[in-house]
Amino acid sequence: MYSECVQPVATPQLMHITRSAHCPASLNVGHNISTSLAEMRMQSFMTDTGYQIGRNEYRETCLSSVAGGQGRQTTHHLHSKVNSFRPPHHRTTAPPPKSARLVRHGNQIDRLQKHKARKSCDTGQYGDESGPLEWYVVAIAVRLHLLTDVAAASVMKDEQGRPFIIVRDQGKKKRQYGNEAVKSHILAARTVANIVKTSLGPRGLDKILISPDGDITVTNDGATILQQMEISNPVAKLLVELSKSQDDEIGDGTTGVVVLAGALLEQAAELVDKGIHPIRIADGYDQACEIAVAELDRISDTIEFGKQDTKNLVKVARTSLGSKIVSKAHDQFANIAVDAVLSVADLERKDVDFELIKVDGKVGGALEDTILVKGVIVDKDFSHPQMPSEVRDAKIAILTCAFEPPKPKTKHKLDISSVEEYKKLQSYEREKFIEMIQQIKDTGANLAICQWGFDDEANHLLLQNGLPAVRWVGGPEIELIAIATNGRIVPRFEDLKAEKLGSAGIVREMSFGTTREKMLVIEDCANTRAVTVFVRGSNKMIIDEARRSLHDALCVVRNLVRDNRVVYGGGAAEIACSLAVEDAAVKTPGLEQYAMRAFSEALDAVPMALAENSGMNPIATLAEVKSQQVKAGPEGRGKLGVDCMNKGSNDMKEAFVIDPLIGKKQQLMLATQLCRMVLKINNVIVSGSGEMDF
């Protein structure tokens, strides 16, 4: 009987449910939909404005929405609210029929109770004839997740005297404080850490990331994973910044620092549950961090290397590349990384200029086709196909000005009214351009590289006058060419002189595949420190990941140039630090010793993650390695780790699995600083449109 009475109307922010004209009363339910989930449910529930809900939908709503205890409470509350606005002869006293509540036993529904509920919905027997209306309205509202807090609902009348229900609490500011805030932060951090934990170590797995634009990224680099994730939680964003800071400063260890920070916060949550104040926990963490850093200094070794002796550097680079997509060609990439860094490094000053290393790539070939060029590669070719494909002993004019005849820089215009005048203009431009070509050749240049373009006629004149040229070269490439060739960028054509030319041993075109795509290679430059790594791969995703992997290897080698002290990987350094902190915790008075023990247990998270990702039993593996380090004594600590590659030995020194010392120290300090920051936050206020409710 109500299949034609109830008519929902969808608006951008409100949903109204009203009776038709022949119904005895009208009722609107309004609520500001603040979540996209509610909007999606409402849009899927109501296809368009004025959609008529029939008896079957009404029956389904009654059965599904008022089946549990909360739905029943909602009905009771709104029943009393709406009843006060009814005429006396329409008021009801009975609650919704109990038969509308579904009795569940496991996954089975009592069919008898369901039949009774359906019968009650069909006949509309709810106190009196108008009874089911508020029940129906509440059922719709509950189904759409609109009435989240019924206690805050209030009934008001519009200008025509019709009642409507308003839920006001959704726009208010929400507040978290005390241990509740600390625990919610720790939960967010643990969630982020668990995402990247499976990417740790040589057996770590990759993640596929899809951007809103549809771009696909496949990587196991912690910093890249976190930066491309859409994270809204403020504490989770702190972990993203932590990973980025590790990447900017060290270049490697971005996954490990997030895993360590997540483990520290997880241990802190247990201490908070025991009643220890967060500041005491943070103080204990600081003390433990100092002990761990001192232990790293104690167990570190020094490796020797030079321009000719690069064996140790290559082994360190191989450790960094072991977990990457290039692991099958890690020997080749490790040698490329070491050669590139040593080409631009000043070993006396212990400085590496990364600006002189360019990493470029092109789809096609295999990873094994990657090469190191002692010079610059530009994704351009000579402007005319008949120009020579190779120029030896090149003298290069680097132009950022327009390579064309001068034009008047006024608002005057030139009117051409006859063919003779047009021919004169054409002849003038031709003569001027030939003068410019001759001016370049007079300086001794035999190659022009231009940031801007020139028309086909000018290109033909360059070919006729024997001056090869390259056009439309980007600004960064222009600067790199100038650095590599020791040339000067010429912004005004009048300033071109012989002393501003760059020099290179050979400039040649390089062709690829059957498409005959070409790139320009500038080799044997005057400044031999500039190098380019040219990466090949079967698709763009592999090339991008190979470039990220190579960046990590370059950073590891650079760190060793700055500080040649190393510690051993495979979790060996973390286990040694854990034992040292545990020994110190026993001698520490006060509650800080609990925090120090928690710090010691958190350090075990790294070797456990390595073992788990390698298919081992993490607890058994950790117990075995830890006992071996304890038996080895303080002098033998720091060399035994997790045998991730199943080589039969967990001696990381023999396997030469090593990490730079400064990278490990940075991980410990950054993770501890983040934990102190999170533990000190005890109040979170999320701004909304309502008033503050304390």
C-alpha positions, 0 to 999 in steps of 0.5 A, a space after each residue: 500500500 505504500 509502494 506509490 507513497 514514498 519518493 526519495 529525491 537525491 540532491 548534491 548534499 541532502 537526501 529527502 524522503 517525502 510522501 506523495 500528496 495522497 499520503 496522510 503525512 510527510 517526512 524528510 530525512 536530511 543529512 550532509 553526506 561527508 564521505 565518498 562511500 555514502 555518496 557512492 551508496 546513495 548514487 547506486 541506490 537511487 538511479 535518478 531524481 524522483 525514483 519510485 521505490 516499490 514494495 519489493 525494495 521496501 520489503 528488502 530494506 526492512 529485512 536488511 536494515 532493521 535486522 540487528 540491534 543498532 537498527 532496532 535502537 535507531 527505529 525506537 529513537 526516531 519512532 518517538 521523535 516522529 510520533 510527537 508530530 503526528 495527530 493523536 489518532 495517527 500516533 503509534 505505541 507499538 515498537 517495530 515488530 520483532 519478526 523484522 529482526 533476522 535470527 542468524 545461526 552461523 551462516 543460516 537465516 531462520 526462514 520462519 522469522 524471515 517469512 514473518 518479517 516479509 508478511 509484516 512488511 507487505 501488510 503494513 501492520 505496524 500499530 496502524 495504517 501509517 505505522 511503517 512510514 518512519 520505520 521505512 524512512 529509518 531503514 533507508 537512512 540506516 542502509 545508506 549509512 546516513 544516521 551514524 549517531 542517532 542520539 544527536 538527531 533532532 526533529 524540526 519543521 519546515 515553513 509548511 509545518 512538515 517535520 524533518 530530521 537533522 543529524 548535526 554531529 558530522 560536521 564537528 571537529 573530532 579530537 584524539 588525545 592521550 594514549 589513544 592518540 599515541 596508539 592510533 599513530 603507532 597503528 598507522 606507522 605499523 601499517 605503512 611499515 608492513 607494506 614495504 617490509 616484504 621488499 627488504 633484502 635480496 629476496 624481497 618482492 616488487 610492488 606495482 603502483 598505478 597512478 591516477 593517470 594510469 602510469 604503471 611503476 614496478 619497483 621494490 625501492 622503499 622511497 619510490 613506493 611510499 612517495 607514489 602512494 596516496 597517504 592521508 594519515 599525518 603520521 604515515 606521511 612522516 614515514 614517507 618523509 623519513 624514507 625520502 630523507 634517507 634517500 636524499 642523504 644516503 641514497 640507499 637503505 630507504 626500506 630498512 629505515 621504515 621497517 626499523 621505525 615501524 618496529 620501534 613504534 610497535 614496541 613502544 605501543 606495548 610499553 604504553 599499554 604497561 603504563 610507561 610514559 611516552 617521554 620515558 620511552 623516548 628517552 630510553 630509545 635515545 640512550 639505546 641509539 647512542 649505544 647502538 651507534 657506538 657498537 657500529 663504530 666498534 664492529 666496523 671494518 675499513 676497505 681499501 680502494 683506488 683508481 686502479 684497485 676497484 675490486 672492493 667497491 664493486 663488491 659493495 655495489 653488488 650488495 646494493 644491486 642484489 635485491 633489484 630487478 638488475 640482479 641478473 646483470 649485477 656484475 655489469 651494473 656494479 662495474 658501471 657504477 664504480 667506473 662512473 663514480 671514480 670518473 667524477 670523484 676527487 679522491 683527495 678531497 673525498 668528493 663526488 659531483 653527481 651533476 656530472 653523471 647523467 643516466 639516460 635510457 631507451 626502450 629496446 635491447 636487454 639490460 646487458 646492453 647498458 653501456 657507460 659513455 665517457 661523455 654526453 648522450 643527447 636524444 637528438 640527431 643532425 638536423 639534415 640526413 645528408 650531413 656527416 654522421 660523425 665529426 672528429 676533433 669537433 669545435 662546438 658552438 653552443 648557442 642559446 640565441 635564435 639562429 636566424 636573420 635579425 628581425 626589427 624589435 619594433 611594432 612596425 610591419 613590412 608590407 609586400 605588394 609585389 613579387 619583386 619585393 618578396 624576392 628582395 626580402 628572400 634574398 636579404 634573409 638568405 644573405 644574412 643567414 650565409 653571413 651568420 654561417 660564415 661568422 661561425 666558421 670563422 671562429 673555427 667551429 665545425 659543429 653548431 648546437 642550438 637550443 632553438 630551431 631554424 627553418 628548412 631553408 636555413 637547414 639547407 644552407 647549413 648543408 651547402 656551406 658544410 656546417 653540421 648542426 643540431 637543433 632543439 636541444 633542451 636546456 639541461 642538455 645544453 648545460 651538460 654539453 657546455 660542462 663536458 666540452 669546456 665550452 661557453 654558452 652563447 646567448 647573443 650571436 654577436 658574442 660568439 668568439 673562438 675562446 667560447 667554443 667547446 671541444 670533443 674528440 668525436 661527435 657521432 650518431 648512434 642508431 637503434 633497431 630497425 626503426 633507425 632511431 638515432 641519438 647523438 654521442 659526444 665522446 672524448 670531451 675536454 672535461 673527461 669527468 662528465 659521463 653518461 650511463 645509457 640503460 637499455 631494456 625491453 620496456 619503459 618500466 624496466 628501464 625506470 627501475 634499472 635507473 633507480 637501482 643504478 642510482 642506489 649503487 652510485 650512492 653506495 659507492 659515493 658513500 664509500 668514497 666519503 667514508 671507507 668504513 663498512 659494516 656487514 649486512 644480512 642483519 649481522 650489524 643489527 643483531 650485534 647492536 641488539 646484543 650490545 643494547 640488551 647488555 647495557 639495558 640490564 645495567 641501566 636503572 629506572 624505567 628507561 631500561 624497559 625502553 632499551 630492551 624494546 629497542 633491542 627487540 625492534 632491531 631484531 625486526 630487520 634480520 627477521 624480515 630478511 629471513 621471512 622474505 627468503 622463505 625461512 622460519 624467521 624466529 628459528 633463524 634469528 635464534 640460531 644466528 643470535 646464539 652464534 654471535 653470543 658464542 663468538 663474543 664481543 670481538 667476533 660480533 657483527 660478522 654473522 648474519 642471515 644466509 638469504 641466498 642459501 650459500 651454506 654459510 652465514 659469515 657475511 665477511 666471507 660472502 662480502 655482503 657489506 654496507 657503508 657505515 654511514 648508511 647504517 648509522 643514519 638509519 638508526 638515528 633517523 628512525 629514533 628521531 621519528 619515534 620521539 616525534 610520534 611519541 610526543 604527540 598526544 593530541 590530534 584535532 581534525 578541523 571540521 565545519 562545526 564547533 569544537 566539542 571538548 
